[in-house]
Amino acid sequence: MSATWYECKVKYRKLDEASGTQKVKTEPFLVDAISYTEAESRITEEMSAYLSDSDEIKITNIKVANYAEIHPFENSDRWFKSRVSLIAFDEESGKERKTNMYLLIQANDVKEAYDNTISVMKDTMGEYTVPAISESPIMDVFPYFSGEEDDMARVEKFNTLKDSVPAVVEVIEEDPIEAETEAEVEA
């Protein structure tokens, strides 16, 4: 079952770093879930880690986000919405068709967001353009982790170690074509 990204607007008390006082803010967050109910549950759980027990949060809005992909990058603190236009040639009409998709890219500024978008799209087979990049109001992104990711990382690490250690035992496989030829000669 495929998960969907939900944009959740959360109203809560936040310490204003400029004045040192607490202010009530409403900020959007992105959470990976399979339903509105799960999105509400997950954002409540995720936000509780950042708030004290006496603080309350109020979820003012939940909607499905229109991002095709989310790409975090290390050492970046802001999120940018990149519009990527995929270009395809329609042979029937003889015209180019553009299909837009939106990527959420983490970066420090617009230029870095553009560079990160290009690096994400580098393996794309078709033509595309990046007509727009704008800073997103999204404060943070909370992907879903099932715990299986740790198991997969361990398996990957094991395979890497296994490949780097020289083989002690050689396994010699019989060449199937040569075996077929020998069988025909004997017959």
C-alpha positions as CSV (number, residue, x, y, z in Angstrom):
1,M,0.0,0.0,0.0
2,S,1.4,3.3,-1.0
3,A,1.8,6.2,1.5
4,T,0.8,9.7,0.8
5,W,2.2,13.0,2.0
6,Y,-0.2,15.2,4.1
7,E,0.4,18.8,4.9
8,C,-0.7,19.4,8.5
9,K,-1.1,22.9,9.9
10,V,-0.4,22.9,13.6
11,K,-1.1,25.7,16.1
12,Y,1.1,25.7,19.1
13,R,3.2,27.9,21.4
14,K,6.7,28.5,20.2
15,L,9.6,30.4,21.7
16,D,10.3,33.5,19.6
17,E,14.1,33.7,19.5
18,A,14.1,37.5,18.7
19,S,12.0,38.6,21.7
20,G,12.5,35.6,24.0
21,T,8.7,35.3,24.6
22,Q,6.4,32.5,23.7
23,K,4.0,33.2,20.9
24,V,1.2,31.2,19.4
25,K,2.2,30.2,15.8
26,T,0.4,28.2,13.1
27,E,3.0,26.4,10.9
28,P,2.7,23.7,8.2
29,F,4.5,20.3,8.6
30,L,4.6,17.4,6.2
31,V,3.9,13.8,7.4
32,D,3.9,10.5,5.5
33,A,0.7,8.5,6.2
34,I,-2.0,6.4,4.6
35,S,-5.1,8.3,5.8
36,Y,-6.1,11.6,7.3
37,T,-6.6,9.8,10.6
38,E,-3.1,8.4,10.6
39,A,-1.7,11.8,9.5
40,E,-3.5,13.5,12.5
41,S,-2.1,10.8,14.9
42,R,1.4,11.0,13.5
43,I,1.7,14.8,13.6
44,T,0.4,14.8,17.2
45,E,3.0,12.2,18.1
46,E,5.8,14.0,16.2
47,M,5.0,17.4,17.7
48,S,4.8,16.1,21.3
49,A,8.5,15.3,21.1
50,Y,9.2,19.0,20.7
51,L,6.8,20.4,23.3
52,S,6.6,20.2,27.0
53,D,3.8,18.2,28.7
54,S,1.8,21.4,29.5
55,D,1.9,22.7,26.0
56,E,-1.1,21.9,23.7
57,I,-1.3,21.7,20.0
58,K,-4.2,22.2,17.7
59,I,-4.4,20.8,14.2
60,T,-6.2,23.4,12.2
61,N,-6.0,21.8,8.7
62,I,-4.9,18.6,7.0
63,K,-4.7,18.2,3.3
64,V,-3.0,15.9,0.8
65,A,0.2,17.5,-0.5
66,N,0.8,17.6,-4.2
67,Y,4.5,16.6,-4.1
68,A,5.7,13.8,-6.4
69,E,8.9,13.3,-4.4
70,I,10.6,14.6,-1.2
71,H,14.4,15.0,-1.2
72,P,16.2,16.0,2.0
73,F,19.8,17.1,1.8
74,E,22.3,17.3,4.6
75,N,23.4,20.7,6.0
76,S,20.2,22.4,4.7
77,D,17.6,24.0,6.8
78,R,14.8,25.2,4.5
79,W,12.4,23.5,2.0
80,F,11.8,24.6,-1.5
81,K,9.1,23.7,-3.9
82,S,10.5,22.9,-7.4
83,R,8.2,22.7,-10.4
84,V,9.7,20.4,-13.0
85,S,8.1,20.2,-16.4
86,L,8.6,16.9,-18.2
87,I,8.6,17.3,-21.9
88,A,7.1,14.6,-24.2
89,F,6.5,14.7,-27.9
90,D,2.9,13.7,-28.9
91,E,3.3,12.0,-32.3
92,E,-0.4,12.2,-33.1
93,S,-0.7,16.0,-32.8
94,G,2.9,16.7,-33.6
95,K,3.2,18.9,-30.5
96,E,5.3,18.9,-27.4
97,R,3.4,18.2,-24.2
98,K,4.5,19.4,-20.8
99,T,3.5,17.6,-17.6
100,N,4.3,19.4,-14.3
101,M,5.4,17.6,-11.2
102,Y,6.4,19.2,-7.9
103,L,9.4,18.2,-5.8
104,L,10.1,19.3,-2.2
105,I,13.8,19.9,-2.1
106,Q,15.8,20.8,1.0
107,A,18.4,23.6,0.5
108,N,19.8,26.8,2.0
109,D,18.9,29.1,-0.8
110,V,17.2,29.2,-4.3
111,K,20.5,28.5,-6.2
112,E,21.2,25.5,-4.0
113,A,17.6,24.3,-4.5
114,Y,18.1,24.5,-8.2
115,D,21.4,22.6,-8.1
116,N,19.8,20.0,-5.8
117,T,16.8,19.7,-8.2
118,I,19.2,19.1,-11.2
119,S,21.1,16.5,-9.2
120,V,17.9,14.7,-8.4
121,M,16.8,14.7,-12.0
122,K,20.2,13.7,-13.5
123,D,19.1,10.1,-14.2
124,T,15.9,11.1,-16.0
125,M,15.8,9.7,-19.5
126,G,13.5,12.4,-21.0
127,E,13.7,16.1,-21.4
128,Y,12.6,18.5,-18.6
129,T,12.8,22.1,-17.6
130,V,12.7,23.7,-14.1
131,P,10.4,26.7,-14.7
132,A,9.9,27.6,-11.0
133,I,11.4,27.2,-7.5
134,S,10.0,28.9,-4.5
135,E,10.6,28.7,-0.8
136,S,8.0,26.5,0.9
137,P,6.4,27.4,4.2
138,I,6.9,23.7,5.3
139,M,8.8,23.8,8.6
140,D,9.7,20.1,8.8
141,V,9.1,16.7,7.1
142,F,8.3,13.6,9.1
143,P,8.7,10.4,6.9
144,Y,7.3,7.1,8.2
145,F,9.9,4.6,9.5
146,S,8.8,1.1,10.3
147,G,12.0,-0.1,11.9
148,E,12.7,-2.4,8.9
149,E,15.1,0.3,7.6
150,D,17.6,-0.6,10.4
151,D,17.4,-4.3,9.3
152,M,18.0,-3.3,5.7
153,A,21.0,-1.2,6.7
154,R,22.5,-4.1,8.6
155,V,22.0,-6.5,5.6
156,E,23.6,-3.9,3.3
157,K,26.5,-3.4,5.7
158,F,27.0,-7.2,5.9
159,N,27.0,-7.5,2.1
160,T,29.5,-4.7,1.8
161,L,31.8,-6.4,4.4
162,K,31.3,-9.8,2.7
163,D,32.4,-8.4,-0.6
164,S,35.5,-6.6,0.8
165,V,36.9,-9.8,2.5
166,P,38.8,-12.1,0.1
167,A,37.1,-15.4,-0.5
168,V,38.6,-18.3,1.3
169,V,36.8,-21.0,-0.7
170,E,36.5,-20.9,-4.4
171,V,33.4,-22.3,-6.0
172,I,33.9,-23.5,-9.5
173,E,30.7,-23.6,-11.6
174,E,30.5,-25.9,-14.6
175,D,29.9,-24.0,-17.8
176,P,26.4,-25.0,-19.0
177,I,27.3,-24.7,-22.7
178,E,30.4,-26.9,-22.3
179,A,28.3,-29.5,-20.4
180,E,25.7,-29.5,-23.2
181,T,28.4,-30.1,-25.8
182,E,29.9,-33.0,-23.9
183,A,26.5,-34.6,-23.5
184,E,25.9,-34.4,-27.3
185,V,29.3,-35.9,-28.0
186,E,28.7,-38.8,-25.6
187,A,25.3,-39.5,-27.3
